[in-house]
Amino acid sequence: MKNETPKKPILKAVNSIQRPSEEAAMDAVRTLIAWAGDNPEREGLKDTPKRVIKAYREWFRGYDIDPATELERTFEDVSGYDDMVILREIDVESHCEHHMAPFLGTAYVAYLPTDKVVGISKLVKVVEAFAKRLQTQETMTAQIADAIDNALKPRGSAVMIDAVHQCMSTRGVHHPNVSTITTQFTGEFKTNPALQERFLRLIKPA
């Protein structure tokens, strides 16, 4: 029996942590308001905890999405198509795990199909599933590529994310115009510099 290289695990949508109650979450928001120096019981802030946990439910809904499930339905009738499938300018709205500050930007995703393709909207949902969680931009970039590789078994995948981090623009060094670019190449994209160059050329605005 030959040894097989184990697959990289995909972060599952439902993890083992026990979520607190809504009331406990709202109490935590009240504590942070008081820590900031304001009165959580004053008129303008009284309903803020409820609004914050509602916003958190939307901002972090990626924990309720399983990327593998989104990529389950594939199509094998591709009529011999074997060139790149590229999605450009996917909006990214995420939060970094270091300061829980937003980072906003754009994702570009491509893969080289073997014998099957997936609906293009599913790739957008995979990006959103990982974006709507706490992580670093580097981790998210790798997770998207891993999810595509595990589900579609393509000849290669490519992911680029270009984002501006609020933890740099509104605190710390206060540089609002600095963007961070991360890339992840697998398979033929990783071993063939010409493919990487073509991908990077094709994702540029027309």
ABEGO torsion letter per residue (X at the ends): XBBBBBBBBBBBABBABBBBBAAAAAAAAAAAAAAAGBBAABAAAAAAAAAAAAAAAAAAAAAABBAAAAAABBBABAGGBABBBBBBGBBBBBBBAAAGBBBBBBBBBBBBBBABBBBAAAAAAAAAAAAABBBBAAAAAAAAAAAAAAAAGBAEBBBBBBBBBAAAAABEAGBAABBBBBBBBBEAAAABAAAAAAAAAAABBX
